């Protein structure tokens, strides 16, 4: 009961924070603190966003963004999960790949934009390259941590009962690494959306980012801010969905069970 009350309190505080942000945004141009031509009130941006809900062009941009997000997520999660379990299960491979991973992981995806444009042009493939590269490390590192967290006693017990390698991975390694994997997927979902919008803004691949850049270059600042709000709402929805999936998949885990008490 206390945990539920704390959850609702946190949600209420989050809502108050959003309303406070919108209130400050509304007041800044009205009080003349910022130029209303370049930063219109929040009410104008929200009203424009509501009108966009009836515009097919807007939904096509949302669809293009979601397609790039989903395909990039799918490729990176599958590749990182498989490699993570393979590398994590072998002490030799962990040592052999450690320096390479630590060298490549900090490289920002936006640094690959020139390479992506040279190789793939301004098509969706360029956006996928950035998304896959950024999300791959989010998932891979979490899976490696999860595999490393496997209880040695549990693994030795499984061996003593005659379990083969695949059985040990299924019944010992996978349940231990699953919470780490789900955390990596949730983090990657947010990163994938960021990179999808970034690629569309800079490279010009179809989607919400390209629409934001087009509105900015055309001086349609109200439309630009309403599209920025749309990307924020999309990110919130994605986070809520993946939080729900995580709670469902890990309903047996102690961290999730404590949340619902």
N, C-alpha and C positions, 0 to 999 in steps of 0.2 A: 504493500500500500504506500509506504513511504517512498519507494523507488518510482512508482507511477506518479505520485505527486511532484517529485523532483523533475520527472520528464516533462510534465505539463508546465511546470514553472519555467523550465528551460525554453520550451516552445513559445511561451508567452513573452519571455524576455527577448527571444529572437524576433518575434513580430513587432515588439516595441522598438527594437533597434532599427528594423526596416522602415517603420513609420517615421522615426526620428530622422533617419537619413533622407527620406523623401521630403520631410518638412524643411530641413536645412536647404536641400536642393531647391525647393520652391521659393524660399525666402531670398536666397542669394541674388538672383536676377531682379526680383521685385524690389529689393532694397537698393539696387544699384551697385552692389559690391562687385558683381561681374557683369559684363555686357550681355544683355538679354538676346542680342543677335546671334551670339556664338554659344551661349548656354541658356536656352529657353527654360521656363519653369517646368518642374516635374509634371504638373498637370497637363501641359501641352504635349509632352512626350507620351504620357499614358493615354491621352485621348487619341493621338495619332496611332499608337499601337493597337488600340481597340478597332480603329478603322481598317488597319492592315489585316486583322483577322478575317475580314471578308474579301481580301485581295488574293486571287490565285497566285500571283507572282511571289507573294510573301511565302506561301506554303510550298511553292516549288523550291525556293531558297532554303527553307527549313529542311525539306526532304533531301536536297543535295548535301547539306551539312550533316544530317543524320546518316546518310549512306557512307560518306567518307569516314565519319566517326565509327560506325559499326564495322565496316570492312577493316579499317586499321586496327581497331580493338581486337577483332577476331584473329587476324594474322599474328599480332604481337602476343596475345595471351596463349594461343596454341604453341607457338614457337618457344616462348619463354618458359612455359610450364614443362614441356617435354625436355628441353635442354637443362632446365633447373633440376629436375629429378635425376637426369642422367649424370650431370656434373656433380651434384650434391651427393650422390650415392657412391662416388669414387674419390677417395682421398687424393689419389694421383691427379685426377682431372681438376679437382679443386685447386691444388697447388699449381698445376700447369697453366690454368686459365686465370688465376687470380690477378696477376699483373696486367693482363690484357683487359679484363673487365674493369679494373680500377682506372686504366688509362682511357678507355672509351666511354665509360659511364658519365663522366662530368662534361663531355662535349655537348653543348646545347644544340638542340635540333635546329634552331633557326640558323646556326652556322652552316647547315647543309643546304640552305635555300639555293645558293648559286649552283651547287652540284645538281640539285633536283631539277632546276630549270634547264641546265645544260643537257641533262640526260633525258628528261621526260617532257620538257616544255612547260606549258601552263595548264596541262591537263590534271585530272584528279590524281593521277599517279604520283605527281610531285607532292601533293598533300599527304598521300598514303605513306610516302617515304619518311616524311617528318613525323607523322603520327606513330608509325611502327617503331621507328628508332627511339622515340621518347618513351613510349609505353613498354617496350620490350624490357628496358632496364628496371622499370618499376616492378614488374612482375617477377623477373628473373632473380633479383636480389632478395625479394620476399621468400620465394621458393627455396633459395639456397639457405636462408636463415631457418626456414621451417624444417628442411631436411637435416640441418646440423643440430636441431633441437630434439631429435629423436632420442628417447631414453635408451642408453646402452644396455641396461638390464633387460628392458623389453625386447630389444633386438636379439640379445643372447638367448633369452627364453624362447623366442620364436625359432631360433636356429636349433636349440636343443630339442624342440618338438618336431624337427625335421622339415620345417617349412622351406620351400625353395625361394629363390630371389624374388620372383614375381609375387608370390604369396606374402612375403615380408613387406614388399612395397605396398601391396594392397591393404594389408591389415595392420601394419605398424607405421610405416613411413607416411603413407597418404593421410591417415586421420590426424597425424601430428602436424603435417605441413599444410593441411587444408585451411585452417584459420589464417595462416600467413598468405596463402594463395588468394583467398577472398579479399584480404586487405590490399594486396597488390592489384587485384582487378578493380576494386573500388577506386583506388588512387589513379590507376591508369585510365579509368573512365573519364575522370575530370581532366587529366592531362590530354587525353585524346581530343576532347572538345576544344581545349585551349589551342592545340596545334592545328586543328581543322580550321578554326576561325582565323588564326594567324596566317596560315597558308593562303586562305581566301583573301585576306586583307592585302598581303604583300605580293603574292604571285598572281592573284586574280582568278583562281579556280572558282567555279560556280558555288554559291552558297551565301549564307548570311554575311560573312566577312566581306565578300565582294560587293554586296548590296550596301554595307556600311561605307566602304571606300567610295562607291559611286555616289552615295548621298553626300558625303563630305566634299568630294571634288566638285559637285554641282551646287554646293551652298545650301542644300536642304538639311539644315542642322536639326530641325525638329524630327525629321524622319531618321536622321542618323542616330539621335539619342533613343528614339523608340526602338530601333533595331538593336542597339546596345542592351536595352532593357530586355528585349526578346532573348538575346543570347544568355543573359543572366538567369532568366526564368527557365530556359532550357537546361542550364547547368544545375539549377535547383531540382528540377524534375528528375534528371539523370541521377543525382546524388540520392534522392529519396527512393528511387526504384532500386538502386544497388544496395542501399541500406536494408531495404525490405528483403531483397534476395539473400543478403548476407545473414540476416536474422533467421530466415527460413532454412537455409542450408546448414547453419551452425546452431540450430535449435537445441542440439544435444550438448553444446559446449558450455562450460561454466560461465564464461563471460557474457553469453547471450541469456542464459537462464537467470542470471542475477538481474538482468535488466527488466524482466517481466514479472519479477516477484512483487 
